[in-house]
Amino acid sequence: MYLGMTPALAFLDLSEASSGADEQDACTMTLADNPLSRWVELPEGAEGLLFSNVVCGVLRGALEVLRFKVTAEFTADVLRGDAETVIRVGLTAVEGETTAEEYDMA
C-alpha cells in the first residue's frame, strides 16, 4: 500500500446493526506501523489533530478513480495514545460507467 504500509483488513457485518438505505459495506484497516507517525509528537492542545489523515485522502482518491464513493476516517491513532492505527472505510456508492456521449467537449 501507500508508503509501504501493509494493513490488516477486517470486514464489518452491518446487516444486523442497521437496516434501510443507510446500510453500507465497510471494513477496518489496522496499521501495526504507520511511518507517518513514527517521528511525530503532537504539541499540547493539538490532541485532536489527525496528522496521518492524508492516508484517508489517498484511499478515497484511489477508490474514486475506480468509481467507488467511500468514506474513510480514523477510529484509532497511535498519536492519540491508542495501541494501533485503525482506519474505517465505508462504501457509500458505486458510480455507473460514463459513455462517450455524456462527455460534452463543446
C-alpha positions as CSV (number, residue, x, y, z in Angstrom):
1,M,0.0,0.0,0.0
2,Y,0.9,3.7,0.2
3,L,4.3,4.3,1.9
4,G,5.0,0.6,2.4
5,M,2.2,0.2,4.9
6,T,0.5,-3.2,5.0
7,P,-2.8,-3.1,6.8
8,A,-4.7,-6.0,8.3
9,L,-8.3,-5.9,7.0
10,A,-11.4,-6.8,8.9
11,F,-14.7,-6.7,7.1
12,L,-17.6,-5.5,9.2
13,D,-21.1,-7.1,9.1
14,L,-23.5,-4.2,9.2
15,S,-26.6,-6.2,8.3
16,E,-27.5,-6.8,12.0
17,A,-26.5,-3.3,13.2
18,S,-28.9,-1.4,10.9
19,S,-31.4,-1.8,8.2
20,G,-32.5,0.5,5.4
21,A,-30.9,2.9,3.0
22,D,-28.1,4.0,5.3
23,E,-26.6,0.5,5.4
24,Q,-23.2,0.3,3.8
25,D,-20.4,-2.2,3.3
26,A,-17.4,-1.4,5.5
27,C,-14.0,-2.6,6.6
28,T,-11.4,-1.6,9.0
29,M,-7.7,-1.3,8.2
30,T,-5.4,-1.8,11.1
31,L,-1.9,-0.5,10.7
32,A,0.6,-2.0,13.1
33,D,3.3,0.5,11.9
34,N,2.4,3.9,10.5
35,P,5.6,5.6,9.1
36,L,3.8,9.0,9.1
37,S,3.6,8.9,12.9
38,R,7.0,7.4,13.6
39,W,8.9,10.6,14.4
40,V,6.0,12.9,15.3
41,E,4.9,14.2,18.7
42,L,1.7,16.3,18.8
43,P,2.1,19.6,20.8
44,E,-0.2,20.3,23.7
45,G,-3.6,21.5,22.6
46,A,-3.4,19.6,19.2
47,E,-4.6,16.2,20.5
48,G,-7.5,16.2,18.0
49,L,-5.2,16.7,15.0
50,L,-5.2,13.7,12.7
51,F,-1.6,14.0,11.4
52,S,-1.9,11.0,9.1
53,N,-5.2,12.0,7.6
54,V,-3.5,12.1,4.2
55,V,-3.8,8.3,4.1
56,C,-7.6,8.6,4.2
57,G,-7.4,11.0,1.3
58,V,-5.2,8.7,-0.7
59,L,-7.7,5.8,-0.1
60,R,-10.7,8.0,-1.1
61,G,-8.9,9.3,-4.2
62,A,-7.7,5.9,-5.4
63,L,-11.1,4.3,-4.9
64,E,-12.8,7.3,-6.6
65,V,-10.7,6.6,-9.8
66,L,-12.3,3.1,-9.7
67,R,-15.7,4.7,-9.4
68,F,-16.3,3.8,-5.7
69,K,-17.5,6.6,-3.4
70,V,-16.2,5.8,0.1
71,T,-15.8,7.4,3.5
72,A,-12.5,6.9,5.3
73,E,-11.9,8.0,8.8
74,F,-9.6,7.3,11.7
75,T,-11.1,5.4,14.6
76,A,-7.8,4.9,16.5
77,D,-4.4,6.6,16.1
78,V,-1.1,6.0,17.8
79,L,-0.5,9.7,18.1
80,R,-3.7,10.0,20.2
81,G,-2.5,7.3,22.6
82,D,-4.1,4.2,21.0
83,A,-2.2,1.0,20.7
84,E,-2.5,0.9,16.9
85,T,-3.8,3.0,14.0
86,V,-7.2,1.9,12.7
87,I,-9.0,3.4,9.6
88,R,-12.6,2.6,8.9
89,V,-13.5,2.6,5.2
90,G,-17.2,2.5,4.2
91,L,-18.7,2.2,0.7
92,T,-21.4,4.8,0.1
93,A,-22.0,4.4,-3.7
94,V,-20.8,2.7,-6.8
95,E,-21.0,5.0,-9.8
96,G,-22.0,3.7,-13.2
97,E,-19.9,3.9,-16.3
98,T,-19.8,7.0,-18.4
99,T,-20.4,6.8,-22.1
100,A,-18.7,8.9,-24.7
101,E,-22.0,10.8,-25.4
102,E,-22.1,12.0,-21.8
103,Y,-18.9,14.0,-22.3
104,D,-19.6,17.3,-23.8
105,M,-16.5,18.7,-25.4
106,A,-18.2,21.8,-26.9
